[in-house]
Amino acid sequence: MDTDLNAIVCQRIDLSDSAMIMRVIPEDGSAPDFRPGQFAVLGLPPDSPRCDNATTEQEIPDPDRLIQRSYSISSASMVKDFVEFYVSLVPHGLLTPRLFALQPGARLWFAPKPSGIFTLRNVPEDAHVLMFATSTGLAPFMSMLRTERLNHSKRKFALVHGARHSWQLPFRSELSSLQHICDNFAYLPIISRPDDEPVAWKGLTGHIQESWRDGSLDKIWDFHPVPDNTHIFLCGNPKMVDEMLEITLAEGYTKHTNRLPGTVHIERYW
């Protein structure tokens, strides 16, 4: 087993007992180059301790191999002091319970070259960008929005982020501020369980798909997004991705793949 743990946890921000922002730096002190939207592979040995909230593993890890998983990068591509990840705990999983046991200064494996095609690279510069995310599917969009010079762009950006509760919207303050600063950016947080809120929720409720059907985006942009002027990015819960893909394909959008460029870009989690 390759036990060369080549990176260090430099900061950890706990959002709850099951979600955190983890910042990692390779041991050479410089973050690798990557395109916003790409992912990196993290890993730990199977004998690494698991966090207190972990439950029984559903599978037994191979004792001779590092446990490795891919995580979307949430930091801007020009930041070289660290690489940021937004991680959600899977109590019965192999890697996240071990990641949640790490504290600043701990070491882990970091694959040296991020990869992935879930980027803005194939989006025309005059095409608007519409992003839909659930849970940690927000991570690649944070990287895109933090990297793009929104104030200097003529195209529109919109982000719809769905969660069960308002406290599961981790970058809400940053995104709300960005919306006030940039006239061409719209942020639409939507929660599915408003009755659980300690203070009355004044925003959108339901599921992400409903923000498309009820015209919430049309009202903000003053037009309905169509394939001729908009590219759509979907990231997170596979059910949301599949339903939104079906909705958009019915309106003439096409799925983007390595071989065939399209107007709907997808990244499924788990």
Secondary structure per residue as TSV (DSSP state, phi and psi in degrees):
chain	resnum	aa	ss	phi	psi
A	1	M	-	360.0	134.0
A	2	D	-	-76.4	110.5
A	3	T	-	-105.1	18.4
A	4	D	-	-76.4	89.6
A	5	L	-	-80.5	105.9
A	6	N	-	-103.6	13.8
A	7	A	E	-143.0	163.1
A	8	I	E	-128.1	138.5
A	9	V	E	-74.4	114.9
A	10	C	E	-99.2	-19.9
A	11	Q	E	-158.9	147.4
A	12	R	E	-138.6	129.7
A	13	I	E	-121.6	111.3
A	14	D	E	-82.9	120.6
A	15	L	E	-89.1	-30.4
A	16	S	E	-164.8	-172.8
A	17	D	T	-76.9	-2.7
A	18	S	T	-132.6	12.9
A	19	A	E	-148.9	140.3
A	20	M	E	-151.8	158.9
A	21	I	E	-104.8	122.9
A	22	M	E	-118.7	127.7
A	23	R	E	-110.3	130.4
A	24	V	E	-125.0	145.8
A	25	I	E	-131.2	128.9
A	26	P	E	-58.4	154.1
A	27	E	T	-64.0	-18.3
A	28	D	T	-80.0	-3.4
A	29	G	S	88.5	5.0
A	30	S	-	-136.4	133.0
A	31	A	-	-71.2	145.8
A	32	P	-	-74.1	161.7
A	33	D	-	-72.1	144.0
A	34	F	-	-159.9	163.2
A	35	R	-	-95.3	136.1
A	36	P	T	-53.9	131.1
A	37	G	T	107.6	-14.7
A	38	Q	-	-81.0	169.5
A	39	F	E	-120.8	162.4
A	40	A	E	-126.2	157.0
A	41	V	E	-100.5	127.3
A	42	L	E	-111.8	154.2
A	43	G	E	-155.4	157.8
A	44	L	E	-145.5	154.0
A	45	P	-	-65.9	150.4
A	46	P	T	-64.8	-20.2
A	47	D	T	-88.9	8.8
A	48	S	S	-67.5	144.9
A	49	P	-	-65.4	152.4
A	50	R	-	-106.3	155.2
A	51	C	-	-71.3	166.6
A	52	D	T	-65.1	-27.1
A	53	N	T	-85.5	2.5
A	54	A	-	-71.5	149.2
A	55	T	-	-115.6	-179.0
A	56	T	-	-59.3	132.2
A	57	E	-	-66.5	139.5
A	58	Q	S	-80.8	-14.4
A	59	E	S	-143.3	154.9
A	60	I	-	-91.2	123.8
A	61	P	-	-69.7	149.3
A	62	D	-	-68.8	119.7
A	63	P	T	-66.7	-13.5
A	64	D	T	-103.5	7.0
A	65	R	S	-134.7	144.7
A	66	L	-	-63.3	144.1
A	67	I	E	-83.4	120.9
A	68	Q	E	-126.9	140.9
A	69	R	E	-145.0	155.5
A	70	S	E	-93.8	138.6
A	71	Y	E	-135.9	131.6
A	72	S	E	-66.2	141.4
A	73	I	B	-83.4	136.1
A	74	S	-	-107.9	-11.3
A	75	S	S	-81.1	161.6
A	76	A	-	-70.3	149.4
A	77	S	T	-69.6	-21.7
A	78	M	T	-84.7	-8.6
A	79	V	-	-78.3	123.1
A	80	K	-	-112.6	-2.2
A	81	D	S	-79.8	-20.6
A	82	F	-	-166.8	166.6
A	83	V	E	-118.3	126.3
A	84	E	E	-103.0	142.6
A	85	F	E	-132.7	141.7
A	86	Y	E	-105.4	112.0
A	87	V	E	-118.8	135.0
A	88	S	E	-110.5	135.6
A	89	L	-	-73.2	128.5
A	90	V	-	-107.6	99.9
A	91	P	T	-54.8	-33.7
A	92	H	T	-95.5	3.4
A	93	G	-	-75.4	172.9
A	94	L	S	-87.0	-43.6
A	95	L	S	-97.6	-45.9
A	96	T	H	-59.7	-37.7
A	97	P	H	-61.7	-28.6
A	98	R	H	-78.4	-36.7
A	99	L	H	-64.3	-38.7
A	100	F	T	-71.1	-12.9
A	101	A	T	-86.9	-9.3
A	102	L	-	-80.3	142.9
A	103	Q	-	-119.6	162.4
A	104	P	T	-50.6	133.0
A	105	G	T	101.8	-17.5
A	106	A	-	-72.3	154.9
A	107	R	E	-106.2	153.2
A	108	L	E	-154.8	170.9
A	109	W	E	-87.9	136.2
A	110	F	E	-132.9	114.1
A	111	A	-	-63.0	132.4
A	112	P	S	-69.6	-16.7
A	113	K	S	-127.3	103.9
A	114	P	-	-60.5	155.9
A	115	S	B	-150.0	179.7
A	116	G	-	122.4	152.7
A	117	I	S	-107.6	5.6
A	118	F	-	-82.2	69.9
A	119	T	S	-136.5	174.3
A	120	L	S	-86.4	5.4
A	121	R	T	-56.7	-40.1
A	122	N	T	-98.8	16.7
A	123	V	S	-97.5	123.8
A	124	P	-	-56.6	146.8
A	125	E	T	-65.5	-19.5
A	126	D	T	-99.4	5.8
A	127	A	S	-91.0	136.5
A	128	H	E	-71.0	157.5
A	129	V	E	-125.9	122.9
A	130	L	E	-119.1	121.2
A	131	M	E	-114.9	132.6
A	132	F	E	-122.1	127.5
A	133	A	E	-139.7	148.2
A	134	T	E	-123.5	145.5
A	135	S	G	49.4	-132.4
A	136	T	G	-73.1	-2.1
A	137	G	G	-62.9	-7.5
A	138	L	G	-71.6	-24.8
A	139	A	H	-52.9	-52.9
A	140	P	H	-63.9	-29.2
A	141	F	H	-71.5	-34.2
A	142	M	H	-62.3	-40.6
A	143	S	H	-62.6	-43.6
A	144	M	H	-62.9	-48.5
A	145	L	H	-68.9	-33.4
A	146	R	H	-73.8	-22.7
A	147	T	H	-92.9	-40.2
A	148	E	S	-65.2	140.7
A	149	R	-	-88.2	79.4
A	150	L	G	-58.7	-39.4
A	151	N	G	-63.2	-21.8
A	152	H	G	-101.5	9.7
A	153	S	-	-108.2	141.3
A	154	K	S	-88.7	-14.5
A	155	R	S	-86.4	162.4
A	156	K	-	-96.6	147.3
A	157	F	E	-124.5	141.3
A	158	A	E	-141.7	140.7
A	159	L	E	-124.9	123.7
A	160	V	E	-109.8	117.0
A	161	H	E	-117.4	120.8
A	162	G	E	-104.0	140.4
A	163	A	E	-152.1	167.3
A	164	R	S	-73.1	-41.9
A	165	H	S	-131.4	159.5
A	166	S	G	-64.1	-31.2
A	167	W	G	-75.2	-0.9
A	168	Q	G	-102.9	23.0
A	169	L	-	-113.5	80.1
A	170	P	T	-66.3	-31.1
A	171	F	T	-106.6	25.8
A	172	R	H	-59.3	-43.2
A	173	S	H	-64.6	-46.1
A	174	E	H	-62.4	-43.2
A	175	L	H	-71.2	-35.8
A	176	S	H	-65.1	-40.2
A	177	S	H	-64.9	-41.6
A	178	L	H	-61.4	-37.3
A	179	Q	H	-63.9	-37.4
A	180	H	H	-73.4	-30.8
A	181	I	H	-80.3	-37.7
A	182	C	-	-110.8	113.9
A	183	D	T	-65.5	-22.0
A	184	N	T	-96.7	11.7
A	185	F	E	-120.8	133.9
A	186	A	E	-124.5	136.2
A	187	Y	E	-118.8	122.6
A	188	L	E	-123.9	91.7
A	189	P	E	-77.6	141.4
A	190	I	E	-139.2	132.7
A	191	I	E	-118.9	148.9
A	192	S	S	-99.0	-10.2
A	193	R	-	-128.6	65.5
A	194	P	G	-64.9	-24.7
A	195	D	G	-67.9	-16.2
A	196	D	G	-86.5	-6.4
A	197	E	-	-71.7	136.1
A	198	P	S	-69.4	-26.1
A	199	V	S	-125.6	139.9
A	200	A	-	-52.6	128.0
A	201	W	-	-83.3	126.3
A	202	K	-	-101.1	-1.3
A	203	G	S	-92.9	-163.5
A	204	L	E	-70.5	148.1
A	205	T	E	-129.7	157.7
A	206	G	S	111.4	-144.7
A	207	H	-	-116.9	160.8
A	208	I	H	-52.8	-41.4
A	209	Q	H	-56.6	-31.5
A	210	E	H	-69.6	-26.5
A	211	S	H	-66.7	-24.9
A	212	W	H	-81.1	-44.8
A	213	R	H	-69.1	-35.5
A	214	D	T	-88.6	1.1
A	215	G	T	80.8	16.5
A	216	S	H	-58.3	-39.8
A	217	L	H	-72.6	-37.7
A	218	D	H	-58.4	-38.4
A	219	K	H	-67.7	-36.4
A	220	I	H	-74.0	-41.5
A	221	W	H	-89.1	-13.0
A	222	D	T	65.9	19.8
A	223	F	S	-163.3	161.1
A	224	H	-	-91.2	126.5
A	225	P	-	-61.8	133.1
A	226	V	-	-131.5	160.9
A	227	P	T	-58.2	-26.5
A	228	D	T	-70.2	-21.5
A	229	N	T	-130.3	1.7
A	230	T	E	-141.9	139.1
A	231	H	E	-108.9	141.2
A	232	I	E	-114.6	135.4
A	233	F	E	-118.6	131.0
A	234	L	E	-123.8	127.8
A	235	C	E	-147.3	132.0
A	236	G	E	132.2	-134.5
A	237	N	-	-55.2	124.9
A	238	P	H	-56.6	-32.8
A	239	K	H	-64.8	-44.2
A	240	M	H	-62.5	-45.6
A	241	V	H	-59.6	-46.2
A	242	D	H	-65.3	-41.7
A	243	E	H	-68.6	-42.3
A	244	M	H	-67.5	-35.2
A	245	L	H	-63.6	-43.0
A	246	E	H	-62.6	-43.2
A	247	I	H	-62.6	-46.2
A	248	T	H	-74.1	-36.2
A	249	L	H	-61.5	-35.2
A	250	A	H	-66.7	-19.7
A	251	E	T	-99.8	11.6
A	252	G	T	100.1	-2.1
A	253	Y	-	-71.7	160.5
A	254	T	-	-128.2	145.7
A	255	K	B	-75.7	131.9
A	256	H	-	-84.7	132.1
A	257	T	-	-134.0	174.3
A	258	N	S	-58.8	-39.6
A	259	R	S	-91.8	-27.3
A	260	L	S	-129.2	105.5
A	261	P	-	-60.1	142.5
A	262	G	-	-145.4	-172.7
A	263	T	S	-110.1	-0.6
A	264	V	E	-121.7	119.8
A	265	H	E	-108.7	130.3
A	266	I	E	-127.2	148.1
A	267	E	E	-143.0	110.7
A	268	R	E	-93.5	137.8
A	269	Y	-	-103.4	141.4
A	270	W	-	53.2	360.0
